[in-house]
């Protein structure tokens, strides 16, 4: 009951914050997008089980909305999905679902801003279990706070910020948290294409179980722009202290992040993103790096490392190719749990007729669990077709196969699925 009350309070706070920011922007300003869709997916192994496979038909109805305000004193960017899923043979409970990304700010006074953000996602509770409805929970992260940008001169500026963050899960067995963060950052412009600086931050996270996590960090920041490449990032040190009852644990280490994009040709681009942090499982790290996921059953403090690199290529026939490789490591600091994952994702699409396009997706994931000496390997393939029936109506069909091989026989499965759907864009 307490968890539901907190969720209701958070939704009220989020609504008020979005209304305040949105109300400051003229009603007709900005760009708005609205789309509605229906689809039905047949699967021959809905629970992704190693035996006694169950077939079922999952139907979904959903609405997608997007809004970006015109630049002004208040700015906002929103995208979200609200839907309902129905299982014909009741393999899982019928339920509503939602996703949302909102980021906004208002300039309250000269160089003084107020930031508001909210992100809502479905995340897996356990990385060891299959990605099914029973293994998912909704994770909502709401944040709000002031930011002051003090321009010292033409080449130096100081940014002071404070942030309140609330993380909640829809499943009551998952721990919610409140986070308070303060940071100071100094930046210096060496030239029009080179910036560098120093930053320090302190955060305290309070779990509803009584546990507390303090993180202190200091970093050197940098950004550089060339004609065909830009790179930005930070490197430094961090200390994390976890307290629960009479137990206190402290860890420290090097932390940093890197974001690099290089244009190889006018139609090809290579990218590299990497990060290392000492954090806790209610942070937004899994939102910022899509292939990364926390295991919510392990200890709350975790040392995370991730790297992803890939290639985006456009062809003269309007086709496109995306190749992405990643590697992640999660070291849970209060236990002997360590998880490593790596994988490859490939997607190719191209027009095959005047109003029809086809796509092919391939994926492979490899996961290891050091404490149990268990390896999992998952492969998937997907074929798709999309037909643009009119300016606003599109029809799509997809079919796929997924298989998992594991050192644990009861974790293995094979699944085949087919999906038919339509989407209508309102103008």
Helices and strands as residue ranges (DSSP letters): H 2-23, E 31-43, E 56-68, E 74-87, E 95-109, E 112-124, G 133-135, E 136-151, E 156-169, E 177-189, E 194-207, E 212-225, E 229-244, E 247-265, E 268-280, H 285-288, E 301-314, E 320-332, E 338-351, E 356-369, E 374-388, E 393-406, G 409-411, E 413-426
